[in-house]
């Protein structure tokens, strides 16, 4: 499963002033490395140093140091990280292995405070932890963009289909025009034959006839031009009316659209940023409270042997710490156990209050994001309407100028026709009546022929344009199918990740429980469920990962237990397997060669050994910090480091 990108390479980690380490250099071989030793032997500090070299910021400097550094050499490449202490924070610099350590922090650096590992006991929605690295907003934006493209293509397809429906009508019109043109040409040929015959009878008056024919030609040309001008004028007027209707429609839409003040969106951005900062501070406070509660619970239960040992050296026995009167492990005074337990209860209540505040902040944040998106949509729509109105006004101005010019041209041509008509009438005589009538009829036929040929050209252009668009239809269909496939992938990506995460957890949890053989613990599994929840003022369907625990009685009867009843060892194993599920689903092994394990003392040595063997299959380098007695139980040809 591991990427093996560095699997054959030795890794070297040089550390200065990280945690409790002054300075050290450690070489790590591929596979499992066990850091063996007692508490306070810098094992966790070394793990943090590896994290720093890989890119994490969850690193502590040596208390008395102003600067620290980590150098990680692996696969022929060297990565350096520098840390400097500032007044209220630690400043990071250098070139770490990872540009973005989020996946590694969540699913590869499994120290005691790891959020994925602790999610089982901190009552978080496990689904939210698994899905945190997924940029849902980016997916939504991409879906919106693709839907817009698909809508545009659908409009084009509908337009093509609409024009295809007119093809039969256009083909019929083309055939009709061709027939009329043929008939008109035949009539014109016949009329010209009559004119030729009539010309033979008036040879003596050829000069007058030629002059008359010239005037008739001028008259015919003038009439044709006048008809064209009238046609263009009608077309322009129809276009103006259509544009005015479009303008009225858009103006109505624009008037109905509310104004979107810029300062309102700026205010929403500021509120969103403020809420995010409040949520971040709450997360930090909740994690701190959880660590404090856990430590004190362990102390009350007698599990922190290292502290007990230190206190025993001061004259207090372990039995003293477990009586009704307890020696305070912070100040050394003796106080009633009930007093410490009451303080612990207050801390738990404070943690619950902060969790509830965090949920309320999340609801308020979702409301603000929705409102911002609505206002931005209104502003975009208003800009589009204003752009369309401006374009319509420009086109109207152009067409009205054209109409004015055409009207002037029409007046000119009407005057010209009248003048030519008068000139022809002046030249008419009785002997030319017949020939003049023939020429007038021929002129009318030529004009009709020209009109028919123009109409035919227009129809043929329409048919050619439609057929060209039909040729593009297959490309549009292919593009639409591609976009539809992308939309399906985007819309199912989150659901697929959720299902894969559930499947990975359930499969590996079943395998791990089979290996570790806990008494009467049959199964721990996650169910992917959807519930209606309130988000601000609205209700929405959200996905949850519900954790189920199945046990069996000595008689073989199975029953469902609760997470609260898991032993500390069982909880730790469950948290580790949940983190492993995230590690596999997000393919962290492809980019992060290390997996780090620490704070496994709640699990017995034999089971730790089995877990180390199991987790070692998934990472190029698995580095585990263990107590000496736990490290002794880990068998196999693994690297063991006892001094850092």
Secondary structure by P-SEA (a helix, b strand, c coil): ccccccccbbbbbbbccccccccbbbbbcccbbbbccccccaaaaaaaaaaaaaccccccccccccccbbbbbcccbbbbbbbbbcccbbbbbcccccccccccccccccccccccccccccccaaaaaaacccaaaaaaaaaaaaaaaaaaaaaaaaaaaaaaaaaaaaaaaaaaaaaaaaaaaaaaaaaaaaaaaaaaacccaaaaaaaaaaaaaaaaaaaaaaaaaaaaaaaaaaaaaaaaaaaaaaaaaaaabbbbbaaaaaaaaaaaaaaaaaaaaaaaaaaaaaaaaaaaaaaaaccaaaaaaaaaaaccccccccccccccccccbbbbaaaaaaaaaaaaaaaaaaaaaaaaaaaaaaaaaaaaaaaaaaaaaaaaaaaaaaaaaaaaaaaaaaaaaaaaaaaaaaaaaaaaaaaaaaaccccaaaaaaaaaaaaaaaaaaaaaaaaaaaaaaaaaaaaaaaaaaaaaaaaaaaaaaaaaaaaaaaaaaaaaaaaaaaaaaaaaaaaacccccccccccbbbbbbbccccccccccbbbbbbbbcccbbbbbbccccccaaaaaaaaaaaaaaaaaaacccccccbbbbcccccccaaaaaaaaaaacccccbbbbbbcaaaaaacccbbbbbccc
